[in-house]
Amino acid sequence: MAPNFFDQFMSPTYFGIPLIAVALTLPWLLFPSPSSRWLENRLLTLQTWFINRVTSQLLSPINPEGHKWALLLASLMVFLISVNVLGLLPYTFTPTTQLSMNMGLAVPLWLATVLIGLRNQPTAALGHLLPEGTPGPLIPILIIIETISLFIRPLALGVRLTANLTAGHLLMQLIATAAFVLLPLMPMVSILTSMVLLLLTILEVAVAMIQAYVFVLLMSLYLQENV
């Protein structure tokens, strides 16, 4: 029976019980909890510095009204980075390769930004649907196009994260399978393939972190338009 490379994206089960909840909960257990001491360990100091730097960069172009989202955006980014990177380990499962989960994260957050804009500044929020200076005959068409582009945003967020992680996992499995098959036939080629796999793994770690950052960055841009 030929191996199915897409089996790795199926949610694991144990006695018929889905284990995706464990995969979503485990990353939070790996982070140290803060204490009341003046000096912390190196891991917690590095984690705090990283979160502060990224949060300040995300919220710098947003007015103070949007700074209420700082905790949510920082937590979301830390969670996505942890899940994406842990999914690269052997015998693990990456929940963010599931489009349903990514859409479950993208749609509520995007909808919250839209509702905030409609509540705080309805005229400006609706004004985004019609660019300034549009000729009269093009107004109905542009409104339809801008409305469609507005509703495509959460879909683009979810599909982008899913597609990038899925493509990386598939490419790693293909190269690993090729290295394993070539080992008894052409050992030198297998070694070179393994070196390529190592470089690809390092690249995938960077992609996992970048995709988490891009997800949160786009969400902050949507927030910036509505606050």
Protein Blocks (a to p, Z undefined) as FASTA:
>chain_A
ZZdfklmmpccdeehiafklmmmmmmmmmpccddfbfbdcfklmmmmmmmmmmmmmmmmm
pcfklmmmmmmmmmmmmmmmmmmmmmmpghiacfklpmklmmmmmmmmmmmmmmmmmmmm
mmlmmmmmpcghiafklmmmmmmmmmmmmmmmmmmmmmmmmmmmmmmmmmmmmmmmmmmm
mmmmmmmlmmmmmmmmmmmmmmmmmmmmmmmmmmmmmmmmmmmmmZZ
